[in-house]
Amino acid sequence: MKLATYKDGSRDGQLVVVSRDLSTAHYATGVAARMQQALDDWGFISPQLQDLYETLNGGKARHAFPFDPKQCMAPLPRAYQWADGSAYINHVELVRLARNSEVPANYYTEPLMYQGGSDDLLGPCDEAVFGDEAWGIDFEAEVAVVTGDVPMGCTPEQALDGVRLLMLANDWSLRNLIPDELAKNFGFVQSKPATAFSPVAVTTDECAGAWVGGKLGLTVQSQWNGRTVGMCDAGQEMTFHFGQLIAHLCKTRNVRAGSIVGSGTVSNRAVEKDGRKDWVRGYSCIAEKRAIETILDGKPATGYMKFGDTIRIEAKGRDGQSVFGAIEQTVSSLRT
Amino acid sequence: MKLATYKDGSRDGQLVVVSRDLSTAHYATGVAARMQQALDDWGFISPQLQDLYETLNGGKARHAFPFDPKQCMAPLPRAYQWADGSAYINHVELVRLARNSEVPANYYTEPLMYQGGSDDLLGPCDEAVFGDEAWGIDFEAEVAVVTGDVPMGCTPEQALDGVRLLMLANDWSLRNLIPDELAKNFGFVQSKPATAFSPVAVTTDECAGAWVGGKLGLTVQSQWNGRTVGMCDAGQEMTFHFGQLIAHLCKTRNVRAGSIVGSGTVSNRAVEKDGRKDWVRGYSCIAEKRAIETILDGKPATGYMKFGDTIRIEAKGRDGQSVFGAIEQTVSSLRT
């Protein structure tokens, strides 16, 4: 099924069930008012949401209304956890190659992951507000999962059973703040501002055929100012599947219902063409494009985003239909 | 006023108001069922809680009962944000000195801060469960604040107005997992497991005289296996006050109600005695004791915690009374 959270002026919004084709929606009020409530008691609540979903898809839901992504908050407008992996090692390799540094050996055996802020997540069409263009504003197109309760010390296979929902994420990054922050050795705080999520979160059965072994084998499309810059396959080249990412997080603590775990920037390897590398799939963040430019030409040519720029991130199913709806954001300036 | 969250089998527990002397409590059910609910609507709800608090202190609350810290969850059993500073530069200096590395200059001008997990916070008397003693189990006694809504780009002074509640924290750390994790450059995930908090969270007026300029001038006492190892002053030597810590976090994002911001390990400078340094205040984490031993004797002598060890963390007010109640935890082994 497909679920979304509609704006209602409150901090958590209203849970709605959305039809498979994203054309109609229905408030889930009688079943659960908020997304977190459904996740807290998934075994009991999800079958009731599924019933409503089937009625809605059959065109028989009595109070259905046209679904409007602009009315959406993030599926979880605030979450108790947002832990973002960097599971496409190709992304790391590119960035490292561009600065002539090797990828540490353990990057291939253990996931990279950072803890993000989750008190103020952005809806799919919310403006992305930043204080300064000079911070190096960049999008990052990712796949993310929402978990149920996953106990400390579980295996990747057990962790995979804890996946409740799939979404897309735009993990906004402030590239020029990253070097100083990482030099301080405590991870990202200022350089990873509020993350945005797709209009709907879907159960894994909505991606049947594409959701295999904890990886989502769909193409994540990124359009920057209307131009397609990325058509990256989220499946095959994911170095660590979501079960591995969640298990990494669970090694020393319980992960509780409603935790969001991200894949990191979706990234695909170059193909060789006439002895030259060609990144035919494009890119899911500008930093990667700049790394490619540096590798090829010695320096980056593409600048980061400017106020007024737009980004659109979407993934289509094998039937050609949008699975999650599109993240469509405009970069704008903080007026203080 | 003083607030706590009582266990009731649910994920968020029940909000209770606790008397100033921590002897009695009263469910706040008629006002707000959960702590987060009070924080979400603080302007409206806090005066009603204050009324109940005054009635309780006057011995006139009709359904008061004896307060039992063992029934407490963390004041916020799960939170939308837990960002922990490292605001006592003396702690950083000691650790660096022990390994012969300099403190980077910007550590004195910009707070160090890491984003922690907040989906599964521990109550004051909850067992601290770990998979392996070899991970280097360590406590960290800290002061923490709970915020209201604080907007992006605010000043430290504005941020200070956003402080709603004060607590103590035990920021459990797995020292032997830290080097590998920090070498990966993405901050802490596995090496910072679930954090524990004091039985009660208090408004700043409960610390009148001690809460000055965003610092809490009280002594934080740490007892390890019943022996007092730290009597550290949390006030004067805090390099960055809580307004500065929150403003650091707010530079690129909004901070929303119910965010927890920590001070980092409370730490005091040595005094010189006969030409030799003496850390008369003791320590608020074992790593610091080991750093001191390394500076004095070339190597650490104190081991980390073992299964069965206990830690007690408390702060007394200027009247000698416990302000927050005590964190009292036992280290125990994960049985898988």
Interface residues (C-beta under 8 A of the other chain):
Chain A: R11 D40 R78 A79 Y80 Q81 A83 S86 P104 N106 Y107 E110 L112 M113 Y114 Q115 G116 G117 S118 D119 D120 V129 F130 G131 W135 M152 G153 L174 L177 D180 L182 A183 K184 N185 F186 G187 F188 V189 Q190 S191 P193 A194 H248 L249 K251 T252 R253 N254 V255 R256 A257 G258 S259 L334 T336
Chain B: R11 D40 R78 A79 Y80 Q81 A83 S86 P104 N106 Y107 E110 L112 M113 Y114 Q115 G116 G117 S118 D119 D120 V129 F130 G131 W135 M152 G153 L174 L177 D180 L182 A183 K184 N185 F186 G187 F188 V189 Q190 S191 P193 A194 H248 L249 K251 T252 R253 N254 V255 R256 A257 G258 S259 L334 T336
